[in-house]
Amino acid sequence: QVQLVESGGGLVQPGGSLRLSCVASGSAMGPYHFGWYRQAPGTSREFVVSISMYSSTNYADSVKGRFTISRDNAKNTMYLQMNSLKPEDTADYYCKATHHRSGIQYWGKGTLVTVSS
């Protein structure tokens, strides 16, 4: 069982930056692929970015060049650096862990990012 806790959300002006963190407990991070998803009010949850257990990454087109995902297995933490934020980035951001062999998925409860002037 893996518990995921996101943090780092908040209110930021357009063009600003935030760094989200996702701390994993209950298991070492090594065997898991991780990802960030987001859900804006009235919309379905969408993929943002993923990082494999080998640290290969995949970004949604909407965030390429602005967001950077990273992981620190020693700290059991994954990060999402978000730069040049836009109002359309406003959403609840969720962390997901997927076991590389079983495919079992775990989700955090989310952290709210609001981009507004």
SULGIPE-V472457 format. One record per residue. N is the residue number from 1. RES is the residue in one small letter. SS is DSSP state (a for helix, b for strand, c for the rest). PHI is phi in whole degrees, -180 to 180 (999 if undefined). PSI is psi in whole degrees, -180 to 180 (NA if undefined). Layout:
# SULGIPE-V472457
<<N,RES,SS,PHI,PSI> <N,RES,SS,PHI,PSI>>
This chain:
# SULGIPE-V472457
<<1,q,c,999,133> <2,v,c,-119,131> <3,q,b,-107,136> <4,l,b,-121,132> <5,v,b,-129,119> <6,e,b,-91,152> <7,s,b,-155,169> <8,g,c,105,-5> <9,g,c,-71,170> <10,g,b,163,-168> <11,l,b,-98,130> <12,v,b,-142,149> <13,q,c,-78,155> <14,p,c,-54,138> <15,g,c,89,-10> <16,g,c,-82,-176> <17,s,c,-132,153> <18,l,b,-145,153> <19,r,b,-123,119> <20,l,b,-92,147> <21,s,b,-123,151> <22,c,b,-134,112> <23,v,b,-99,128> <24,a,b,-103,138> <25,s,b,-135,160> <26,g,c,96,-16> <27,s,c,-164,154> <28,a,c,-68,150> <29,m,c,-76,-22> <30,g,c,-49,-46> <31,p,c,-80,7> <32,y,b,-113,142> <33,h,b,-87,148> <34,f,b,-127,157> <35,g,b,-155,160> <36,w,b,-114,136> <37,y,b,-128,162> <38,r,b,-142,156> <39,q,b,-142,116> <40,a,c,-88,157> <41,p,c,-55,132> <42,g,c,78,8> <43,t,c,-125,170> <44,s,c,-88,160> <45,r,c,-67,137> <46,e,b,-127,152> <47,f,b,-70,139> <48,v,b,-113,-56> <49,v,b,-164,152> <50,s,b,-136,158> <51,i,b,-138,126> <52,s,c,-79,174> <53,m,c,-66,-17> <54,y,c,-96,6> <55,s,c,71,20> <56,s,c,-79,147> <57,t,b,-122,158> <58,n,b,-146,129> <59,y,b,-119,144> <60,a,c,-67,146> <61,d,a,-57,-33> <62,s,a,-67,-17> <63,v,a,-119,-2> <64,k,c,-59,135> <65,g,c,85,-11> <66,r,c,-116,-35> <67,f,b,-108,148> <68,t,b,-136,126> <69,i,b,-101,146> <70,s,b,-152,165> <71,r,b,-140,147> <72,d,b,-128,95> <73,n,a,-63,-31> <74,a,a,-66,-30> <75,k,a,-100,2> <76,n,c,54,40> <77,t,b,-135,141> <78,m,b,-117,148> <79,y,b,-126,153> <80,l,b,-133,108> <81,q,b,-88,122> <82,m,b,-117,117> <83,n,c,-116,165> <84,s,c,49,49> <85,l,c,-66,146> <86,k,c,-120,156> <87,p,a,-54,-33> <88,e,a,-72,-5> <89,d,a,-83,-7> <90,t,c,-61,124> <91,a,b,-179,169> <92,d,b,-83,131> <93,y,b,-107,130> <94,y,b,-119,142> <95,c,b,-99,139> <96,k,b,-131,138> <97,a,b,-118,136> <98,t,b,-127,123> <99,h,b,-68,133> <100,h,c,-66,-24> <101,r,c,-103,-48> <102,s,c,-84,-25> <103,g,c,80,3> <104,i,c,-64,136> <105,q,b,-113,147> <106,y,b,-130,145> <107,w,b,-125,147> <108,g,c,-85,179> <109,k,c,-93,-7> <110,g,c,97,158> <111,t,b,-138,138> <112,l,b,-89,130> <113,v,b,-115,125> <114,t,b,-123,121> <115,v,b,-110,110> <116,s,c,-160,149> <117,s,c,-94,NA>>
